[in-house]
Amino acid sequence: MEKKYFVKCYYFGIDFFYGSQRQSHHNSIEETIINVLKSKNYIRDIKSSEFSFASRTDRYVSARGAVFSFKSNKNIILMEINSSLPKEIGLWAYAIVPNDYSPRFSAIQRHYKYIFPFPISYMKEIFSINLNLIEKACEYIKGDHDFTNFSKRGKKFTKNIREMKDVKLDLKNDVLSIDFKSKGFLRQQIRRIVKKIFELGNGIISFNEFIELFNKKEYISYEPADPRGLILWDIEYNTNIKFIIDKRSIERLNRFFLIQKYKHWLNYNLFNIMQEHDFS
């Protein structure tokens, strides 16, 4: 009997992948997952399986709780699929849902987290960053706003008024991050908000200049913040969708995360120790 699945997955935005969305001449997260689902006989093709991702992310953006869906006659076994996926991608939970449910349109909230590229101690020393101003900006962003100047302009008309349900500054172990929650986001919205918040905190723009960006009379073009700091943290649905977390898949996830953490920990401490010693 055919069933429709919602599946939660993580992925890392490494050089090999040109974003999550399928592309003609580049590798993508979606294409990699689709190819494995075909090889394991879960689906025949995209159209008949109605394969769909809930959200698209740009190149170098990572995800902890992305969601995709597909229909299949085969009972899902996450580790069977994970065994053929690269370690940078992993499925860790699934739910059986009604056929008319969409991972994109049935979502009630999306949660992104942006991690700043430097320790807060370094930013205070080099940039004299003002956390009070950043926190003030986070409070201002909450609610309904026109985010035209905080999104990438496309060829088609897009409704740029969005409700930001929550924006929260977090500082833990010298790491500064901001959590953004909304039902939907515009393209590059978070990275552009972060870019201007960072400029505000560094004194490059004033708070009044930041507020003026919400006035859409004049479109302002600028480069967004580094995509490497952005994580699609989670996508939430109504409580009638019950995700089943797979223990073995979580073990695989944690094992890979741990290896990567210590791999980069060595490089960090190598440079840190070399810097501490006097070269004279």
Backbone hydrogen bonds, N-H to C=O, Kabsch-Sander energy under -0.5 kcal/mol:
donor,donor_aa,acceptor,acceptor_aa,energy
3,K,72,S,-2.8
4,K,97,V,-0.6
5,Y,70,F,-2.8
6,F,95,A,-2.7
7,V,68,F,-3.0
8,K,93,A,-2.8
9,C,66,A,-2.4
10,Y,90,G,-2.7
11,Y,63,A,-2.2
12,F,88,E,-1.5
14,I,12,F,-2.2
17,F,14,I,-1.2
18,Y,27,N,-3.2
19,G,17,F,-0.6
20,S,57,T,-2.3
21,Q,57,T,-0.5
23,Q,26,H,-0.5
29,I,19,G,-1.6
30,E,20,S,-2.2
32,T,28,S,-1.8
33,I,29,I,-2.1
34,I,30,E,-2.9
35,N,31,E,-2.4
36,V,32,T,-1.5
37,L,33,I,-2.5
38,K,34,I,-2.2
39,S,35,N,-2.2
40,K,36,V,-1.8
41,N,38,K,-1.6
42,Y,37,L,-2.9
43,I,37,L,-1.1
49,S,45,D,-1.4
50,E,46,I,-0.9
50,E,47,K,-0.6
51,F,46,I,-1.6
52,S,69,S,-1.9
54,A,67,V,-2.9
61,V,58,D,-1.7
62,S,230,L,-2.3
63,A,11,Y,-2.8
64,R,232,L,-2.8
65,G,232,L,-1.8
66,A,9,C,-1.9
68,F,7,V,-2.0
69,S,52,S,-2.8
70,F,5,Y,-1.4
71,K,49,S,-2.1
72,S,3,K,-2.5
80,E,77,I,-0.7
81,I,77,I,-1.3
82,N,78,L,-3.1
83,S,79,M,-1.8
84,S,81,I,-1.6
85,L,82,N,-1.2
89,I,86,P,-2.3
90,G,10,Y,-2.2
92,W,8,K,-2.5
93,A,8,K,-1.1
94,Y,244,I,-1.7
95,A,6,F,-2.3
97,V,4,K,-2.5
97,V,95,A,-0.5
101,Y,98,P,-1.7
106,S,102,S,-2.2
107,A,104,R,-0.6
108,I,236,E,-2.6
109,Q,236,E,-1.2
110,R,182,S,-3.6
111,H,234,D,-2.9
112,Y,110,R,-0.5
112,Y,180,F,-2.6
113,K,231,I,-2.5
114,Y,178,I,-2.6
115,I,113,K,-0.5
115,I,229,G,-2.9
116,F,114,Y,-0.5
116,F,176,L,-2.6
120,I,174,D,-2.2
123,M,119,P,-2.2
124,K,120,I,-2.3
125,E,121,S,-1.5
126,I,122,Y,-3.1
127,F,123,M,-1.8
128,S,123,M,-0.6
129,I,123,M,-1.1
130,N,201,G,-2.1
131,L,129,I,-0.8
134,I,130,N,-1.5
135,E,131,L,-2.6
136,K,132,N,-2.0
137,A,133,L,-2.2
138,C,134,I,-2.1
139,E,135,E,-1.9
140,Y,136,K,-1.8
141,I,137,A,-2.0
142,K,138,C,-0.8
142,K,139,E,-0.6
143,G,164,M,-3.1
145,H,162,R,-2.0
147,F,145,H,-0.7
147,F,160,N,-2.7
150,F,147,F,-2.0
151,S,148,T,-1.1
152,K,187,R,-2.3
160,N,158,T,-0.8
162,R,145,H,-2.1
162,R,160,N,-0.7
164,M,143,G,-2.9
164,M,162,R,-0.6
165,K,163,E,-0.9
165,K,181,K,-1.4
166,D,181,K,-1.6
168,K,179,D,-2.3
170,D,177,S,-3.1
172,K,175,V,-2.2
175,V,172,K,-1.8
176,L,174,D,-0.5
177,S,170,D,-2.7
178,I,114,Y,-2.1
179,D,168,K,-2.7
180,F,112,Y,-2.9
181,K,166,D,-2.5
182,S,110,R,-2.0
183,K,163,E,-0.5
189,Q,186,L,-1.8
192,R,188,Q,-2.1
193,I,189,Q,-2.1
194,V,190,I,-2.8
195,K,191,R,-1.7
196,K,192,R,-1.8
197,I,193,I,-2.5
198,F,194,V,-2.7
199,E,195,K,-1.8
200,L,196,K,-2.3
201,G,197,I,-2.6
202,N,198,F,-1.5
203,G,200,L,-1.3
204,I,199,E,-2.4
205,I,199,E,-1.0
210,F,206,S,-1.9
211,I,207,F,-2.3
212,E,208,N,-2.0
213,L,209,E,-0.7
213,L,210,F,-1.0
214,F,211,I,-2.0
215,N,212,E,-1.9
216,K,214,F,-0.8
218,E,215,N,-0.9
225,A,191,R,-1.9
229,G,226,D,-1.3
230,L,227,P,-1.7
231,I,113,K,-2.5
232,L,62,S,-2.4
233,W,111,H,-1.4
233,W,231,I,-1.3
234,D,111,H,-1.9
236,E,109,Q,-3.2
241,I,238,N,-2.1
242,K,240,N,-0.8
243,F,241,I,-0.7
244,I,94,Y,-3.8
245,I,243,F,-0.6
246,D,92,W,-2.2
247,K,245,I,-0.6
250,I,246,D,-1.9
251,E,247,K,-2.1
252,R,248,R,-2.0
253,L,249,S,-2.3
254,N,250,I,-2.9
255,R,251,E,-2.2
256,F,252,R,-2.1
257,F,253,L,-2.6
258,L,254,N,-2.4
259,I,255,R,-2.0
260,Q,256,F,-2.3
261,K,257,F,-2.5
262,Y,258,L,-2.3
263,K,259,I,-1.8
264,H,260,Q,-2.0
265,W,261,K,-1.7
266,L,262,Y,-1.6
267,N,263,K,-0.9
268,Y,264,H,-2.4
269,N,265,W,-2.4
270,L,266,L,-2.3
271,F,267,N,-2.0
272,N,268,Y,-2.1
273,I,269,N,-2.7
274,M,270,L,-2.0
275,Q,271,F,-2.1
276,E,272,N,-1.3
277,H,273,I,-1.0
